[in-house]
Amino acid sequence: MMITLQHTHRQILEDSKNWVIYLMDFVDDFRYHRNPEAVKDSFPLADERMDAMLAATASQLCSELGIQIPDWLWDVPHCKEPWFASGMESLRALALVQSPAHFRLRKIFVLENFLSRA
């Protein structure tokens, strides 16, 4: 069964402590199936950071895979304050330089390998 962005959003809201697990499950599944249906339905805005993170991730993956970014993703607001997702002060400068465009647009700063999987 394909994991959708909407389902991932719901999981993260229910168990925010483990948000990275749910996000990376979506990343792996989307890369595997390459199905635009996984991102076609919007989710209700509920958490500024997580909403922006999911939108940035989906947009980045769509760009990577040559899939058209659904219009609704552009309507998800960016973070009001910059968010350095690693939470590590020592990585801030590196994240500022390396963060992919779809994340920077939403004021989210991650390392270039954030969506990489071993």
Legacy VTK file of the C-alpha trace (Angstrom):
# vtk DataFile Version 3.0
C-alpha trace
ASCII
DATASET POLYDATA
POINTS 118 float
0.000 0.000 0.000
1.306 3.432 -0.953
1.947 5.956 1.820
0.364 9.349 1.105
1.454 12.755 2.320
-1.951 13.185 3.929
-1.496 9.940 5.897
2.015 10.989 6.929
0.690 14.329 8.173
-1.895 12.540 10.305
0.740 10.186 11.767
3.025 13.079 12.667
0.218 14.965 14.403
-0.649 11.866 16.422
2.968 11.072 17.368
5.099 14.174 16.874
8.017 12.775 18.856
8.716 10.321 16.025
8.094 12.700 13.116
11.368 11.835 11.364
10.419 8.149 11.150
7.083 8.920 9.477
8.655 11.497 7.169
11.393 9.131 6.022
8.877 6.309 5.526
7.063 8.662 3.155
10.325 9.635 1.424
11.262 5.997 0.819
7.782 5.057 -0.345
7.402 8.041 -2.687
10.768 7.366 -4.282
9.832 3.710 -4.711
6.341 4.178 -6.178
6.944 7.538 -7.946
3.197 8.028 -7.901
1.804 11.604 -8.010
-1.340 10.278 -6.293
0.654 10.201 -3.034
0.791 14.012 -2.956
-2.405 15.004 -4.789
-4.559 15.538 -1.662
-3.908 18.428 0.686
-3.780 18.091 4.432
-5.378 20.422 6.996
-2.914 22.994 8.292
-2.246 22.212 11.920
1.407 22.734 12.870
3.484 25.476 11.257
6.792 23.613 11.239
5.494 20.181 10.319
3.168 21.529 7.629
6.063 23.429 6.065
8.418 20.436 6.437
5.990 18.106 4.683
5.337 20.601 1.897
9.067 21.214 1.401
9.817 17.491 1.395
7.064 16.678 -1.101
8.088 19.575 -3.366
11.745 18.573 -3.243
10.923 14.946 -4.058
8.626 15.949 -6.921
11.415 18.087 -8.393
13.928 15.276 -7.928
11.669 12.720 -9.630
10.374 14.969 -12.416
6.815 14.950 -11.061
4.726 18.115 -11.280
4.401 19.790 -7.884
0.704 19.979 -6.970
-0.573 23.569 -6.793
-1.877 23.154 -3.249
1.672 22.635 -1.914
2.572 26.223 -2.859
-0.226 27.416 -0.533
1.265 25.803 2.579
2.806 28.691 4.567
6.494 28.891 5.361
7.733 28.967 8.947
7.431 32.377 10.583
10.862 31.946 12.160
13.784 30.061 10.598
13.861 26.424 11.709
17.123 24.526 11.842
15.759 21.004 11.865
18.889 19.342 13.276
18.587 21.394 16.457
22.380 21.474 16.662
23.901 24.925 16.915
27.183 23.695 15.396
25.417 22.718 12.131
23.551 25.988 11.525
26.104 27.587 9.206
26.388 24.414 7.154
22.594 24.063 6.937
22.283 27.676 5.727
24.595 26.880 2.812
23.435 23.339 2.008
19.670 23.456 2.486
17.830 22.558 -0.761
15.760 25.332 -2.361
12.324 23.965 -1.462
13.347 23.933 2.201
14.960 27.384 2.157
11.793 28.823 0.583
9.931 27.688 3.697
12.613 28.930 6.122
13.638 25.376 6.957
17.332 24.647 7.069
18.620 21.099 6.730
21.834 19.513 5.558
22.082 18.545 1.889
21.805 14.852 2.803
18.595 15.297 4.819
16.522 13.242 2.384
19.317 10.782 1.634
18.872 7.208 2.725
21.608 4.633 3.190
LINES 1 119
118 0 1 2 3 4 5 6 7 8 9 10 11 12 13 14 15 16 17 18 19 20 21 22 23 24 25 26 27 28 29 30 31 32 33 34 35 36 37 38 39 40 41 42 43 44 45 46 47 48 49 50 51 52 53 54 55 56 57 58 59 60 61 62 63 64 65 66 67 68 69 70 71 72 73 74 75 76 77 78 79 80 81 82 83 84 85 86 87 88 89 90 91 92 93 94 95 96 97 98 99 100 101 102 103 104 105 106 107 108 109 110 111 112 113 114 115 116 117
